[in-house]
C-alpha cells in the first residue's frame, strides 16, 4: 500500500513499540480500603457482631455461633426497635404532660363535698343535646294545700360531657368508683373533674359561685331541716316554708327578748374573739308540753334565715365520738336543736366496758361535746325540756346554757292575741271567748287553742261553744 511505504520511509510516522497509559488513580485511600464500622453500617448484624466481639473476644466460640445465627440477629434488632419505641413513648408522654400542665387546668369535685350537689343541679339547666349518658334526679315539692308536684331533672351521667360557659369550653368528666362505697348511703363514691384552658381558670370559681347562688335561690324563703345520718348531716325531706315570728304568740316581751339576745350574739363575733371567749351560746327552753318551744325555734330560724339541725340523743347507735363529730360539723347558718334532753339524760349515764358502742352516748361525752377542748366555735345550741328539774346541774351551768326561757301555758294576753289572729276584727266575741277560758278554772296550752281554732276555721262562735272541751281531766 502507498501509505505503508510512506510510513516506512518517513521516520516521524512510525508507530512506537510500547505505549505507556497513565494510571488515573495512583494510590487507593486507606479509608476506602477498610471495611465500614458498625456505627457506619446500616446493617444491624454488623452492630451485633461488633458488640459481641468487644464483649467476649474475636476468637470466642459463642461469638462465632451467635454472629452466624440469623434468628438471634433478628431478635436483637426487634429488641432494639422496642426499646426505641418505649423511649419515644415516654418522651411523647412527658411532652404531652408538660403541654397539658402549661395549657390546661383541672378542678376535681368529690361527691362528699357540698358543691357536688350544687354543680349537678346547675348542670340540669343545660341542653342535653351534647350528652349521651344522663342520670335522673327526682324532686318532690309539697304545696301549702297539701298537693305534691314531682319534677324530673336530667343531669350528666358518668362519662365525659362538653359544655360552654361564658365563651369558654369545659370538659366535664363524671367518674364513679366501682369499689369504694359510701357506707352511710350505700352509693358509690363519685368525682367530677372540670377541665378548661389555663387562661380561663378564673371561670371555675365563678361557675361554682353561680351554682351555689342558684341552690340558695331555690331554697329562698324556706328552712332546711337536717338530721344525722351516720357521721354526717343530711336534709330531712323537702325544705319547709319559713315560719313567721308573728305566727308564734308568747308571753308579753318574751319573744322580743329572745330574738334580741340571739341577734346580739351573732353580731358579737369580734368581741368574743378579742377577749378569748369561746364563740358559742346555749339556750334552754323549758315548759309544759304544747306550749310552743319547738315553734319558737322554727320561727326564730325563719327570722334569721337559719336552718335547723335536729340531734336525737336517745339514738342507740350514737357514740361519744360521733356526737362530737356531728356537733363540730354543723352546716353553716344552722341552729343545733337537742329536743327533750331530759328524756336522754335524766340521770348521769356512764357506759360500761361490756356494753360497747351500742350503749349510746355518755353524759360526760355530751358535756365534752358542748364545751370541751375539741368543741366547735360559732355555734348556737337550743335545748328543750318538759321537766327542767330532772336535768343535771352540770348540764345547764353557765357556759353550757347561757339563756333560759320559760315557755308556759297560755296567758290571757296570749288567748286574746291568738283569737284575734284567727278571727280578725271580732273583738266582742274575743272577750266572750276569753271569759269562757277563765271559767274553766284550769290552764290550757297554746297547742290546744290552735287545735280548737283550726277546727273552727270560719266559725268563731263554734270555737266559743267548744271551749269546755279544753278542760283537762
Kinemage of the C-alpha trace (Angstrom):
@kinemage 1
@onewidth
@group {chain A} dominant
@subgroup {mainchain}
@vectorlist {calphas} color= white
{ca unk a 1} P 0.000 0.000 0.000
{ca unk a 2} L 1.142 3.580 -0.642
{ca unk a 3} L 0.671 4.836 2.896
{ca unk a 4} L 2.638 1.857 4.296
{ca unk a 5} L 5.512 2.668 2.102
{ca unk a 6} L 5.298 6.285 3.097
{ca unk a 7} L 5.395 5.430 6.717
{ca unk a 8} L 8.343 3.213 6.248
{ca unk a 9} L 10.291 5.955 4.502
{ca unk a 10} L 9.201 8.721 6.954
{ca unk a 11} L 10.511 8.063 10.446
{ca unk a 12} L 8.095 10.608 12.004
{ca unk a 13} L 5.155 8.488 11.047
{ca unk a 14} L 6.445 5.275 12.575
{ca unk a 15} L 4.413 3.592 15.431
{ca unk a 16} L 6.266 3.276 18.713
{ca unk a 17} L 6.940 -0.178 20.034
{ca unk a 18} L 5.490 0.437 23.617
{ca unk a 19} L 2.685 2.836 24.520
{ca unk a 20} L 2.520 3.884 28.207
{ca unk a 21} L -1.015 4.567 29.506
{ca unk a 22} L -1.033 6.729 32.688
{ca unk a 23} L -2.989 5.282 35.680
{ca unk a 24} L -5.931 7.523 36.778
{ca unk a 25} L -5.547 6.500 40.466
{ca unk a 26} L -2.014 6.107 41.673
{ca unk a 27} L -2.975 5.100 45.327
{ca unk a 28} L -6.209 3.878 46.952
{ca unk a 29} L -7.112 5.884 50.143
{ca unk a 30} L -6.920 3.924 53.350
{ca unk a 31} L -10.492 4.833 54.378
{ca unk a 32} L -11.803 3.165 51.208
{ca unk a 33} L -9.729 0.074 51.559
{ca unk a 34} L -11.105 -0.649 55.100
{ca unk a 35} L -14.475 -2.191 55.961
{ca unk a 36} L -17.109 0.189 57.450
{ca unk a 37} L -17.514 0.137 61.239
{ca unk a 38} L -20.681 -0.989 62.975
{ca unk a 39} L -21.618 2.599 63.653
{ca unk a 40} L -21.245 3.466 59.968
{ca unk a 41} L -23.026 0.368 58.739
{ca unk a 42} L -26.757 0.265 58.280
{ca unk a 43} L -26.842 -3.482 58.812
{ca unk a 44} L -27.886 -4.365 62.416
{ca unk a 45} L -25.869 -7.597 62.174
{ca unk a 46} L -22.663 -5.600 61.964
{ca unk a 47} L -23.516 -3.731 65.161
{ca unk a 48} L -24.358 -7.010 66.867
{ca unk a 49} L -21.112 -8.647 65.739
{ca unk a 50} L -19.044 -5.730 66.943
{ca unk a 51} L -20.803 -5.759 70.339
{ca unk a 52} L -20.159 -9.487 70.767
{ca unk a 53} L -16.531 -9.192 69.699
{ca unk a 54} L -15.848 -6.314 72.070
{ca unk a 55} L -17.535 -8.158 74.933
{ca unk a 56} L -16.419 -11.780 74.500
{ca unk a 57} L -13.424 -11.581 72.164
{ca unk a 58} L -12.999 -12.308 68.488
{ca unk a 59} L -11.923 -15.942 68.984
{ca unk a 60} L -14.805 -16.847 71.286
{ca unk a 61} L -16.876 -19.838 70.187
{ca unk a 62} L -20.048 -18.141 71.404
{ca unk a 63} L -19.269 -15.158 69.202
{ca unk a 64} L -18.908 -17.330 66.158
{ca unk a 65} L -22.158 -19.193 66.855
{ca unk a 66} L -24.293 -16.146 67.626
{ca unk a 67} L -22.903 -13.964 64.857
{ca unk a 68} L -23.792 -16.593 62.292
{ca unk a 69} L -27.320 -17.136 63.700
{ca unk a 70} L -29.872 -15.038 61.741
{ca unk a 71} L -32.645 -15.557 64.322
{ca unk a 72} L -30.532 -14.136 67.085
{ca unk a 73} L -29.687 -11.121 64.958
{ca unk a 74} L -33.359 -10.559 64.127
{ca unk a 75} L -34.344 -10.808 67.800
{ca unk a 76} L -31.680 -8.341 68.756
{ca unk a 77} L -32.983 -5.971 66.131
{ca unk a 78} L -36.551 -6.256 67.404
{ca unk a 79} L -35.354 -5.640 70.938
{ca unk a 80} L -33.593 -2.520 69.842
{ca unk a 81} L -36.683 -1.372 67.961
{ca unk a 82} L -38.873 -1.980 71.022
{ca unk a 83} L -36.503 -0.087 73.267
{ca unk a 84} L -36.502 2.803 70.856
{ca unk a 85} L -40.290 2.881 70.701
{ca unk a 86} L -40.516 2.765 74.507
{ca unk a 87} L -38.151 5.715 74.800
{ca unk a 88} L -40.153 7.563 72.169
{ca unk a 89} L -43.402 6.810 74.020
{ca unk a 90} L -42.019 8.145 77.295
{ca unk a 91} L -40.823 11.254 75.525
{ca unk a 92} L -44.255 11.794 73.979
{ca unk a 93} L -45.991 11.278 77.347
{ca unk a 94} L -43.692 13.671 79.157
{ca unk a 95} L -44.057 16.183 76.386
{ca unk a 96} L -47.845 15.912 76.380
{ca unk a 97} L -47.947 16.202 80.184
{ca unk a 98} L -45.801 19.294 80.008
{ca unk a 99} L -48.055 20.838 77.378
{ca unk a 100} L -51.121 19.768 79.424
{ca unk a 101} L -49.797 21.485 82.544
{ca unk a 102} L -48.951 24.605 80.636
{ca unk a 103} L -52.206 24.922 78.694
{ca unk a 104} L -54.952 23.209 80.750
{ca unk a 105} L -56.198 23.263 84.331
{ca unk a 106} L -58.308 20.706 86.227
{ca unk a 107} L -60.758 21.091 89.096
{ca unk a 108} L -61.924 17.969 90.943
{ca unk a 109} L -65.144 17.878 92.969
{ca unk a 110} L -65.718 14.864 95.220
{ca unk a 111} L -69.204 13.584 95.960
{ca unk a 112} L -68.651 14.261 99.676
{ca unk a 113} L -68.205 17.979 99.005
{ca unk a 114} L -71.165 20.355 99.270
{ca unk a 115} L -70.505 21.855 95.850
{ca unk a 116} L -71.029 18.441 94.225
{ca unk a 117} L -74.819 18.643 94.570
{ca unk a 118} L -74.801 22.323 93.643
{ca unk a 119} L -72.936 21.612 90.415
{ca unk a 120} L -75.235 18.760 89.382
{ca unk a 121} L -78.283 20.969 89.949
{ca unk a 122} L -76.599 23.712 87.945
{ca unk a 123} L -75.839 21.272 85.105
{ca unk a 124} L -79.511 20.299 84.878
{ca unk a 125} L -80.261 23.639 83.198
{ca unk a 126} L -78.003 22.930 80.208
{ca unk a 127} L -79.323 21.405 76.969
{ca unk a 128} L -78.838 17.654 76.786
{ca unk a 129} L -78.089 17.529 73.072
{ca unk a 130} L -74.356 17.048 73.639
{ca unk a 131} L -74.846 14.398 76.341
{ca unk a 132} L -75.419 10.766 75.517
{ca unk a 133} L -75.419 9.396 79.066
{ca unk a 134} L -77.791 11.036 81.541
{ca unk a 135} L -78.894 10.458 85.121
{ca unk a 136} L -82.188 11.463 86.698
{ca unk a 137} L -82.657 13.496 89.863
{ca unk a 138} L -86.216 13.380 91.195
{ca unk a 139} L -87.511 16.127 93.481
{ca unk a 140} L -90.897 16.281 95.178
{ca unk a 141} L -92.367 19.642 96.171
{ca unk a 142} L -95.230 19.879 98.629
{ca unk a 143} L -97.538 22.879 98.295
{ca unk a 144} L -99.361 24.717 101.042
{ca unk a 145} L -102.637 22.963 100.211
{ca unk a 146} L -101.038 19.550 100.655
{ca unk a 147} L -100.700 18.698 96.959
{ca unk a 148} L -97.363 17.469 95.684
{ca unk a 149} L -95.509 18.116 92.436
{ca unk a 150} L -92.826 15.762 91.133
{ca unk a 151} L -90.022 17.123 88.962
{ca unk a 152} L -87.560 15.010 86.989
{ca unk a 153} L -84.240 16.752 86.410
{ca unk a 154} L -81.799 15.278 83.892
{ca unk a 155} L -78.155 15.630 84.890
{ca unk a 156} L -74.974 14.329 83.217
{ca unk a 157} L -74.363 10.668 83.910
{ca unk a 158} L -70.965 9.009 84.317
{ca unk a 159} L -68.756 9.854 81.346
{ca unk a 160} L -67.455 12.955 79.590
{ca unk a 161} L -69.539 15.946 78.574
{ca unk a 162} L -68.591 19.174 76.824
{ca unk a 163} L -70.177 22.456 77.902
{ca unk a 164} L -69.591 26.106 77.118
{ca unk a 165} L -69.579 28.643 79.937
{ca unk a 166} L -69.116 32.362 79.246
{ca unk a 167} L -67.486 31.616 75.901
{ca unk a 168} L -65.041 29.031 77.261
{ca unk a 169} L -65.286 25.317 76.543
{ca unk a 170} L -65.113 22.994 79.530
{ca unk a 171} L -64.847 19.232 79.648
{ca unk a 172} L -66.930 17.665 82.422
{ca unk a 173} L -65.828 14.153 83.395
{ca unk a 174} L -68.033 12.353 85.906
{ca unk a 175} L -66.416 9.194 87.246
{ca unk a 176} L -67.950 6.617 89.562
{ca unk a 177} L -65.874 4.315 91.721
{ca unk a 178} L -66.770 0.676 91.256
{ca unk a 179} L -65.201 -0.463 94.527
{ca unk a 180} L -65.431 2.357 97.057
{ca unk a 181} L -68.884 2.789 98.578
{ca unk a 182} L -70.407 5.305 100.961
{ca unk a 183} L -71.499 3.013 103.781
{ca unk a 184} L -73.951 5.573 105.175
{ca unk a 185} L -75.951 5.828 101.953
{ca unk a 186} L -74.964 2.704 100.024
{ca unk a 187} L -73.983 4.751 96.961
{ca unk a 188} L -70.597 4.608 95.198
{ca unk a 189} L -68.174 7.471 95.562
{ca unk a 190} L -68.068 9.820 92.600
{ca unk a 191} L -65.877 12.640 91.349
{ca unk a 192} L -66.485 15.366 88.799
{ca unk a 193} L -63.453 16.842 87.036
{ca unk a 194} L -63.709 20.136 85.162
{ca unk a 195} L -61.018 20.795 82.534
{ca unk a 196} L -60.532 24.070 80.698
{ca unk a 197} L -57.769 26.221 79.232
{ca unk a 198} L -55.343 27.730 81.697
{ca unk a 199} L -56.251 31.212 80.551
{ca unk a 200} L -59.902 30.533 81.513
{ca unk a 201} L -59.135 29.177 85.006
{ca unk a 202} L -60.772 32.231 86.614
{ca unk a 203} L -64.137 30.950 85.347
{ca unk a 204} L -64.049 27.869 87.602
{ca unk a 205} L -64.727 29.692 90.903
{ca unk a 206} L -67.259 31.864 89.094
{ca unk a 207} L -69.102 28.746 87.932
{ca unk a 208} L -69.165 27.230 91.433
{ca unk a 209} L -70.337 30.500 92.935
{ca unk a 210} L -73.142 30.672 90.374
{ca unk a 211} L -74.124 27.086 91.201
{ca unk a 212} L -74.173 27.920 94.911
{ca unk a 213} L -76.300 31.015 94.410
{ca unk a 214} L -78.727 29.017 92.283
{ca unk a 215} L -79.075 26.406 95.030
{ca unk a 216} L -79.602 29.122 97.639
{ca unk a 217} L -82.224 30.809 95.487
{ca unk a 218} L -84.157 27.550 95.163
{ca unk a 219} L -84.284 27.366 98.979
{ca unk a 220} L -85.055 31.038 99.407
{ca unk a 221} L -87.928 31.577 101.801
{ca unk a 222} L -87.569 28.054 103.200
{ca unk a 223} L -85.985 26.361 106.197
{ca unk a 224} L -83.946 23.198 105.713
{ca unk a 225} L -84.281 20.555 108.435
{ca unk a 226} L -81.160 18.416 108.888
{ca unk a 227} L -80.917 15.111 110.738
{ca unk a 228} L -77.876 13.000 111.492
{ca unk a 229} L -77.214 10.135 109.114
{ca unk a 230} L -74.130 8.212 110.099
{ca unk a 231} L -71.273 10.699 110.536
{ca unk a 232} L -72.893 13.495 108.530
{ca unk a 233} L -75.888 15.816 108.357
{ca unk a 234} L -78.453 15.307 105.625
{ca unk a 235} L -81.610 17.222 104.696
{ca unk a 236} L -84.738 15.601 106.065
{ca unk a 237} L -87.430 15.735 103.424
{ca unk a 238} L -88.037 18.892 101.447
{ca unk a 239} L -87.259 22.397 102.764
{ca unk a 240} L -90.088 23.840 104.840
{ca unk a 241} L -91.669 27.188 104.264
{ca unk a 242} L -90.262 29.731 106.697
{ca unk a 243} L -92.408 30.381 109.707
{ca unk a 244} L -93.032 33.987 110.628
{ca unk a 245} L -92.326 35.232 114.127
{ca unk a 246} L -95.778 36.802 114.144
{ca unk a 247} L -97.306 33.328 113.953
{ca unk a 248} L -95.818 32.464 117.358
{ca unk a 249} L -97.559 34.177 120.251
{ca unk a 250} L -95.688 34.082 123.550
{ca unk a 251} L -95.991 35.856 126.842
{ca unk a 252} L -95.570 39.596 126.541
{ca unk a 253} L -91.964 40.617 125.853
{ca unk a 254} L -90.545 37.077 125.882
{ca unk a 255} L -90.212 36.692 122.129
{ca unk a 256} L -88.607 40.107 121.683
{ca unk a 257} L -86.003 39.446 124.398
{ca unk a 258} L -85.079 36.081 122.914
{ca unk a 259} L -84.655 37.449 119.392
{ca unk a 260} L -82.639 40.400 120.686
{ca unk a 261} L -80.264 38.121 122.592
{ca unk a 262} L -79.660 35.866 119.590
{ca unk a 263} L -79.053 38.812 117.270
{ca unk a 264} L -76.638 40.362 119.746
{ca unk a 265} L -74.662 37.120 119.880
{ca unk a 266} L -74.458 36.806 116.098
{ca unk a 267} L -73.155 40.367 115.841
{ca unk a 268} L -70.523 39.977 118.598
{ca unk a 269} L -68.037 37.630 116.966
{ca unk a 270} L -65.128 40.074 117.224
{ca unk a 271} L -65.922 40.873 120.842
{ca unk a 272} L -65.717 37.183 121.792
{ca unk a 273} L -62.516 36.562 119.851
{ca unk a 274} L -60.735 39.658 121.174
{ca unk a 275} L -61.315 38.503 124.752
{ca unk a 276} L -60.509 34.846 124.141
{ca unk a 277} L -64.025 33.666 124.970
{ca unk a 278} L -65.387 30.663 123.041
{ca unk a 279} L -67.849 31.999 120.499
{ca unk a 280} L -70.841 29.808 121.268
{ca unk a 281} L -74.097 30.235 123.128
{ca unk a 282} L -76.552 27.786 124.624
{ca unk a 283} L -80.283 28.276 125.186
{ca unk a 284} L -82.703 26.233 127.277
{ca unk a 285} L -86.426 26.485 126.557
{ca unk a 286} L -88.487 24.707 129.179
{ca unk a 287} L -92.166 24.415 129.925
{ca unk a 288} L -95.173 22.090 129.685
{ca unk a 289} L -95.894 20.104 126.513
{ca unk a 290} L -97.617 22.005 123.718
{ca unk a 291} L -96.509 25.422 124.910
{ca unk a 292} L -94.677 26.234 121.669
{ca unk a 293} L -90.996 25.558 122.405
{ca unk a 294} L -90.240 23.950 119.042
{ca unk a 295} L -92.397 26.511 117.227
{ca unk a 296} L -90.342 29.345 118.708
{ca unk a 297} L -87.126 27.815 117.396
{ca unk a 298} L -88.581 27.240 113.942
{ca unk a 299} L -89.853 30.830 113.752
{ca unk a 300} L -86.506 32.131 115.003
{ca unk a 301} L -84.723 30.271 112.206
{ca unk a 302} L -87.087 31.810 109.697
{ca unk a 303} L -86.405 35.286 111.082
{ca unk a 304} L -82.615 34.834 110.997
{ca unk a 305} L -82.574 32.861 107.730
{ca unk a 306} L -81.050 29.883 109.538
{ca unk a 307} L -81.593 26.144 109.186
{ca unk a 308} L -82.201 23.549 111.921
{ca unk a 309} L -80.084 20.504 112.790
{ca unk a 310} L -82.015 18.067 114.999
{ca unk a 311} L -79.910 15.659 117.047
{ca unk a 312} L -81.587 12.735 118.792
{ca unk a 313} L -79.524 11.896 121.882
{ca unk a 314} L -81.625 8.801 122.559
{ca unk a 315} L -80.404 7.094 119.391
{ca unk a 316} L -78.866 3.765 120.403
{ca unk a 317} L -76.011 3.907 117.886
{ca unk a 318} L -74.954 7.444 118.817
{ca unk a 319} L -71.483 7.321 120.393
{ca unk a 320} L -69.356 9.971 122.062
{ca unk a 321} L -67.052 10.230 119.051
{ca unk a 322} L -69.910 10.500 116.583
{ca unk a 323} L -71.667 13.074 118.772
{ca unk a 324} L -68.533 15.202 118.930
{ca unk a 325} L -68.040 14.880 115.175
{ca unk a 326} L -71.615 15.910 114.399
{ca unk a 327} L -71.538 18.885 116.750
{ca unk a 328} L -68.283 20.071 115.190
{ca unk a 329} L -69.597 19.782 111.632
{ca unk a 330} L -72.940 21.547 111.842
{ca unk a 331} L -73.841 23.104 108.454
{ca unk a 332} L -73.342 26.838 108.095
{ca unk a 333} L -76.076 29.146 109.353
{ca unk a 334} L -77.766 26.409 111.337
{ca unk a 335} L -79.119 26.068 114.869
{ca unk a 336} L -78.375 22.807 116.657
{ca unk a 337} L -81.504 21.535 118.404
{ca unk a 338} L -81.485 18.956 121.218
{ca unk a 339} L -85.149 18.190 121.867
{ca unk a 340} L -86.454 16.663 125.103
{ca unk a 341} L -82.990 16.446 126.555
{ca unk a 342} L -84.395 15.270 129.884
{ca unk a 343} L -85.543 12.030 128.252
{ca unk a 344} L -81.995 11.193 127.209
{ca unk a 345} L -80.202 12.305 130.377
{ca unk a 346} L -82.443 12.324 133.405
{ca unk a 347} L -79.568 10.763 135.295
{ca unk a 348} L -75.813 10.653 134.832
{ca unk a 349} L -75.061 7.779 132.448
{ca unk a 350} L -71.749 6.045 132.091
{ca unk a 351} L -71.011 3.352 129.550
{ca unk a 352} L -69.758 0.022 130.844
{ca unk a 353} L -66.927 -1.784 129.133
{ca unk a 354} L -69.118 -4.759 128.307
{ca unk a 355} L -71.776 -2.658 126.574
{ca unk a 356} L -69.646 -1.310 123.718
{ca unk a 357} L -70.759 1.382 121.342
{ca unk a 358} L -74.384 0.213 121.283
{ca unk a 359} L -74.924 1.689 124.754
{ca unk a 360} L -75.287 5.177 123.299
{ca unk a 361} L -73.632 8.450 124.178
{ca unk a 362} L -72.445 9.018 127.733
{ca unk a 363} L -73.236 12.006 129.903
{ca unk a 364} L -69.582 13.020 130.093
{ca unk a 365} L -69.362 12.690 126.313
{ca unk a 366} L -72.200 15.184 125.934
{ca unk a 367} L -70.566 17.651 128.336
{ca unk a 368} L -67.262 17.458 126.468
{ca unk a 369} L -69.016 17.955 123.136
{ca unk a 370} L -70.771 21.054 124.481
{ca unk a 371} L -67.755 22.937 125.821
{ca unk a 372} L -64.732 20.643 125.793
{ca unk a 373} L -61.356 21.388 124.230
{ca unk a 374} L -62.444 19.922 120.897
{ca unk a 375} L -65.829 21.666 120.817
{ca unk a 376} L -66.521 23.977 117.909
{ca unk a 377} L -66.881 27.747 117.932
{ca unk a 378} L -69.537 29.892 116.224
{ca unk a 379} L -72.337 27.661 117.389
{ca unk a 380} L -75.933 28.178 118.514
{ca unk a 381} L -77.415 25.356 120.600
{ca unk a 382} L -81.041 25.160 121.713
{ca unk a 383} L -82.241 22.562 124.209
{ca unk a 384} L -85.850 21.872 125.088
{ca unk a 385} L -87.323 20.017 128.040
{ca unk a 386} L -90.672 19.481 129.691
{ca unk a 387} L -89.064 18.740 133.050
{ca unk a 388} L -86.162 21.077 133.875
{ca unk a 389} L -86.000 19.693 137.406
{ca unk a 390} L -84.750 16.401 136.002
{ca unk a 391} L -81.702 17.946 134.356
{ca unk a 392} L -78.315 17.552 135.954
{ca unk a 393} L -76.915 20.895 137.193
{ca unk a 394} L -73.667 20.186 135.342
{ca unk a 395} L -75.563 20.210 132.047
{ca unk a 396} L -77.229 23.590 132.481
{ca unk a 397} L -74.441 25.521 134.211
{ca unk a 398} L -73.263 28.836 132.655
{ca unk a 399} L -71.037 28.206 129.678
{ca unk a 400} L -73.216 25.359 128.511
{ca unk a 401} L -76.573 27.057 128.951
{ca unk a 402} L -76.347 30.859 128.878
{ca unk a 403} L -80.014 31.780 128.452
{ca unk a 404} L -83.075 30.139 129.992
{ca unk a 405} L -86.637 30.920 128.991
{ca unk a 406} L -89.883 29.552 130.376
{ca unk a 407} L -92.418 28.851 127.634
{ca unk a 408} L -95.505 28.375 129.761
{ca unk a 409} L -99.175 27.712 129.157
{ca unk a 410} L -101.290 30.400 127.544
{ca unk a 411} L -101.783 33.662 129.425
{ca unk a 412} L -104.770 35.975 128.994
{ca unk a 413} L -102.796 38.103 126.551
{ca unk a 414} L -101.898 35.043 124.513
{ca unk a 415} L -105.502 33.800 124.414
{ca unk a 416} L -106.718 37.179 123.227
{ca unk a 417} L -103.953 37.556 120.610
{ca unk a 418} L -104.492 34.079 119.203
{ca unk a 419} L -108.273 34.536 118.920
{ca unk a 420} L -107.890 37.820 117.020
{ca unk a 421} L -105.269 36.289 114.762
{ca unk a 422} L -107.703 33.607 113.608
{ca unk a 423} L -110.846 35.775 113.720
{ca unk a 424} L -109.624 39.219 112.805
{ca unk a 425} L -111.755 42.139 113.980
{ca unk a 426} L -114.123 40.104 116.188
{ca unk a 427} L -113.142 41.854 119.418
{ca unk a 428} L -116.505 41.368 121.148
{ca unk a 429} L -116.509 37.618 120.643
{ca unk a 430} L -112.874 37.593 121.710
{ca unk a 431} L -113.846 38.812 125.177
{ca unk a 432} L -116.591 36.171 125.390
{ca unk a 433} L -114.077 33.505 124.437
{ca unk a 434} L -111.532 34.736 126.996
{ca unk a 435} L -114.148 34.696 129.757
{ca unk a 436} L -115.142 31.157 128.794
{ca unk a 437} L -111.497 30.083 129.089
{ca unk a 438} L -111.154 31.700 132.510
{ca unk a 439} L -114.318 29.961 133.657
{ca unk a 440} L -112.654 26.608 133.038
{ca unk a 441} L -110.558 27.153 136.130
{ca unk a 442} L -107.534 25.443 134.559
{ca unk a 443} L -104.625 26.282 132.313
{ca unk a 444} L -104.561 25.389 128.652
{ca unk a 445} L -101.694 25.233 126.210
{ca unk a 446} L -101.299 27.219 123.030
{ca unk a 447} L -101.360 23.926 121.111
{ca unk a 448} L -104.859 23.234 122.461
{ca unk a 449} L -106.042 26.691 121.455
{ca unk a 450} L -104.618 26.349 117.969
{ca unk a 451} L -106.275 22.974 117.501
{ca unk a 452} L -109.629 24.471 118.507
{ca unk a 453} L -109.258 27.408 116.113
{ca unk a 454} L -108.157 25.220 113.208
{ca unk a 455} L -111.211 23.012 113.730
{ca unk a 456} L -113.432 26.113 113.589
{ca unk a 457} L -111.575 27.994 110.867
{ca unk a 458} L -114.513 30.135 109.817
{ca unk a 459} L -116.780 29.824 112.850
{ca unk a 460} L -115.743 31.883 115.848
{ca unk a 461} L -118.982 31.051 117.678
{ca unk a 462} L -118.221 27.374 117.269
{ca unk a 463} L -114.874 27.939 118.966
{ca unk a 464} L -116.609 29.660 121.872
{ca unk a 465} L -119.100 26.832 122.233
{ca unk a 466} L -116.344 24.210 122.297
{ca unk a 467} L -114.176 25.838 124.966
{ca unk a 468} L -115.491 23.466 127.622
{ca unk a 469} L -113.860 20.596 125.724
{ca unk a 470} L -110.445 22.054 126.551
{ca unk a 471} L -110.809 21.367 130.246
{ca unk a 472} L -108.245 18.843 131.355
{ca unk a 473} L -109.302 15.827 133.328
